Amino acid sequence: MARSMKSYLPAACFRRGFTLVELLVAMGVMSLVVVMLTNLINGVTLTTDRSHRRIDADAGARVALDRLGLDLEKMLQRPDVDYAFHKYDGNDTISFYATTQGYGTASRPLSAIAYLINGNYQLDRGARTIAGADWQTPVFVSASTQSLNRTDIVNHDTSISEAKTTLAAIDYQTLCEDILRLEFAYLVKDAAGVRIAKDAPSKFENLRGLVVGVAALDARSRAMTTPAQLAQIAAGLIDAQDGKDILSLWDPVAGKPLAGVPEAATSNVRIYQRYYFLQ
């Protein structure tokens, strides 16, 4: 009797492979995961970059405002001394005499100090020590003339007539490369109390301090702009007004898009404010 023959094949011969549909589904899931991870990494990178830019701008503005505060603490606060707190359409200038050492070689601790925005839209600080020989002509002017805007001592090439010295270009150092806007208002005392005013008081004794605002744009954002666009950004931050501090004027417009200016630059504009009490 014939025995039936059975064939025995290895189990591997019966294993089933992936179908084309399964491979496509797997590839789609992997692509989705890669896209999600890429977006997550890009978001973290962008957030980190913005944080670094803000930290840089904060640090630069803090140094500049601290330096101004130190100079104002040593300002000669007398009604018979010249001060030049000039308000313009756009960037203002702040200049005064202070008992601090300037960039000159004289040992006398009295200097002409000035803060202004230069042609590159960066904050400059000027400081020229007044030499002993210059005191042959007094710094002080008539006590009956007490306007705060008598003498222009802020320009790079304008002499200070009362002190017989000059704040020339060599006397200026860039204090903060990020700051492109400088604006201030007065703290004025009158019968109603202390108020914020855009115009100087008629007498020095009514001046209680300054409200100073600055706007900064970090170096990487500046690289996206032209000088004309920097001027446009600065012009978009309005001048001081009576009864309002600088931040309340700038906050609604700072960082907003401007026609013809890269939004990546305007969105990184940072604004700062500080009160300085003089008396």
Secondary structure, DSSP 8 states (H G I E B T S, - for coil): ----------GGGG-----HHHHHHHHHHHHHHHHHHHHHHHHHHHHHHHHHHHHHHHHHHHHHHHHHHHHHHTB---TTS-EEEE--SS--EEEEEESS--SSS--SS-EEEEEEE-TTS-EEEEEEE--GGGGGS-S---TT---TBS----STTEEETTTTEEE-GGGEEEEESSEEEEEEEEEEEETTEEEEESS--SSGGGEEEEEEEEEE--HHHHTTS-HHHHHHHHHTS----TT--HHHHHTTTTT---TTS-HHHHTT-EEEEEEEE--
